[in-house]
C-alpha cells in the first residue's frame, strides 16, 4: 500500500532529477557551441519542461519524457566528449611538421616596411591584411607551434572599435581554430583581447577562455611579428583592411637635426637673447653620491647629462649643488635617467621600477622628472611631417603620440605618488630644439613645432598638478635660444643642451621649487 502510493512521487522526482542533468548537459553543449545566452535559454527550457511534465502529465507521458531526457543527456555528453577529444588530440600532437610558407612577394613588401620602421626612431608602420598574414605565417614557419596556417581579416572601418578576425589550421587533424581579437595599446605595448574564440565545433566561452588564450596569442603575436617588441607603441589603428602602428624606439638621437636644419636653407640664425648663469656647475661628476636625504633624478637624455662632457655640468648635478647651498647640508644623489627614454619605456624599461625600489631603502626628499621629448621629436622630423606639420600623416602621428603620452605619464605619476607620498616631485617640461627665432618663416615649421611641444607640456602639467607635483617650465626660457642653449648650431647639429642649456633647465627647476 505504501509503495503504491509513493511510486508516483518517486517518478516525479526522477523526472525532475533527470531533467536537471539533461538541462546541465545540454546547456553545457550549447555554451560551447552557441554561447552563454543560448545555453541558459535551452537549459531553462528543458528544466521547466521536466518540472511541468512531473506536475501535470500522466504516467505514460512522464515515462516518454524520462526516455527523451535520458537520450538528450547521453547525446550531450557524447558530443561534448567527442569534441574535447578532438581538441586534445590536435593540441597534444605537438609542434612537429611544416607550416605553410608565406607568399614570398607579399612577405617581401611587408619585411621592407618593417625594416624601415625599425631603423627610424619614430615610426608609423602600415600593413595590409595580406602583409600581416604573411609575417604571421613567417613566424609560424620559424618557431615551434601546433598551427599550420593563419589568415587575417580586418573586419571594421577606421573609427570603429578595431577588430581582427583570424582563422587557422592545426598541423595535425582537420580541426580549425578561429576567432576575433581586439588590439589596444597598454603602457607602450600592444595588448590583445580575445573577443570570440572557436576551436573546431566549439565556441569557447569566457569562463574557459583563459585555458587557450596563450595559445591564440602565440598564433596572433603581432608585436613580435612586426618587430615592435621593445618599442614604445603609441597608437594602433585597425580598419579598412589595414593595421597601422605608430610608436618610437628608444634612441639617443630621436631626430636627425641636420634634416630639420636643411629646411632653413641659407637663412642666418637670429641673435639669441643674453642668458645669465646663476646656478653654476655642480660638484658631483657621477650618477650616485651617498648621503641622506637624497635627490632622485629620473628622465631621459637631459637628466642623463647628454650634451656636456662632464656630468657636473648637467642640470642634475647643478641642481644638486644648489640644493646643498640653499639648505647648508649635504644631499645624496641618485640619477637613474636613461638616454632615449620615452614615457612608455619609463613604465616598462626598468627605470621607474628601479626608482621605486630605491625608495624602499633610502630617504628621498626631492624627485625631478623630465620625460616626453622623445615621444614627440622623432615624429616632428619624420618624412610624414616634412611637407608640414599639418599634413594628415603627420597629424595622425602627433595625435597618437600625445594620447599615449597622457596615459603613460598618468600611470607613472600614480606609481610615484604611491611610492613617495612625502617627497617633493618636480616635472620639467620639454623644450623645442627647433626654436631658433624664425617665427613663421620656413613654412611656419618653427611656430607649429612650438605649438606641438606646448600641447605635450600641457598634458604633463595637467597630470602633474593633479598629482600634487610642481611643474618647472623648461620650454619658455629656451624659446629662440637653441643656437646657444643646444648643439643645433654645431658642425654636427644635435638637439641636446649645451652647458648653458643645462644651466637654464636647472634655473627652471629652482624657480619652481621657490614658487612651490
Buried (B, 14 or more C-beta within 10 A) or exposed (E): EEEEEEEEEEBBEBBBBBBBBBBBBBBBBBBBBEBBEBBEEBBEEBBEBBBEBBEEBEEEEBBEBBEBBEEBBEBBBEBBEEBBEBBEEBBEBEEEEEBBEBBEEBBEBBBEBBEEBBEBBBBBBBBBBBBBBBBBBBBBBEEEBBBBBBBBBBBBEEEEEBBBBBBBBBBBBEBBBBBBBBBBBBBBBBEBEBBBBBBBBBBBBEEEBEEBBEBBBBBBBBBBBBBBEBBBBBBBBBBEBBBBBBBBBBBBBBBBBEEBBEBBEEEEBBEBEEBEEEBBBBEBBEBEBEEEBBBBBBBBBBBBBBBBEEBBBBBBBBBBBBBBEEEEEEBBBBBBBBBBBBBBBBBBBBBBBEBBEBBEEBEBBBBBBBBBBBBBBBBBBBEBBBEEBEBEBBBBBBBBBBBBBBBBBBBBBEBBBEBBEEBBBBBBBBBBBBBBBBEEBBEBBBBBBBEBBBBBBEBBBBBBEEBEBBBBBBBEBBBBBBBBBBBBBEEEBBBBBBBBBBBBBBBBBBBBBEEE
